[in-house]
């Protein structure tokens, strides 16, 4: 397994040093699985500044009229047809799941962690909240992909679970929630991951485990690491070996994965961030040996004036530039993910 990288050096006459010559170093890294590239900068700008505190005032302002809060969630959110979900919505613990009004996929869901938690900062996320939300999404995927029979429904093999946590991450509503998508067509990232030979996933994790600098631990079922060539700032990755599709997750796996996601969100909060995305990429049953892939990335913090973490490089060249070094991220994560 080759962790390919190319170092780039430049010298400028830096006004911060009285216009003396100053050298800076960056790297281009190639992802061992998909081959995408990322630019890791040694200069500490920072590109995604941290902030102190949570936007409680914004929470109060957006609470009025929020469709996901207790007094409205069952009045203004849609329901599934009874043939798909008999009760119209799916309830697991505090989580409430219903159809997405916006049709991002052939089958789209929204799942609120809890109608009572309009303000749910990363630091307050718990394993139980994430696990119940995941469990509801798993039930949604099963309803679509396994409607009353053991064999999967043809043409609905591509499932993913996703989150835009807070407005800078792409959420249109302040109230935290996740989104599910089940499609006959994969997203670009699902297609790239599904094209990776199954044995290469194992080789990759074996190499990261042996290297040790980015490997975070986990269990034989779910393993965590900091991405070598990140898709976003502070990227954390997880691989769920017993499952290739969200519908394959049993409750013990849901609980373990929920604990890991909550741990990651709490860790992001400790680093000084309030916003993130995560995605769990499933593949059809014919991709034998494919493990569920999870990506989590930081986003710009909620602030009146904030710098977007997405620039021309990310949006139009599909390449990340980050000054969050994966090895530093793993060192700061310590033993949080070890079981």
Secondary structure, 3 states (H helix, E strand, C coil): CCCCEEEEEEEEEEHHHCCEEEEEEEEEEECCCCCCEEEEECCCCCCCCCCCCCCHHHHHHHHCCCCCCCCCHHHHCCCCCCCCCCCCCEEECCEEEEECCCCCCCEEEEEECCCCCCCCCHHHCCHHHHHHHHHHHHHHHHHHHCCCCCCCCCCCCEEEEEEEECHHHCCCCCCCEEEEEEECCCCHHHHHHHCCCHHHHHHHHHHHHHHCCCEEEECCCEEEEECCCCCCCCCEEEEECCCCCHHHCCHHHHHHHHHHHHHHHHHHHHHCCCCEEEEEECCCCCCCCCCEEEEEEECCCCCCCCCCCCCHHHHHHCCEEECCCHHHHHHHHCCCCCC
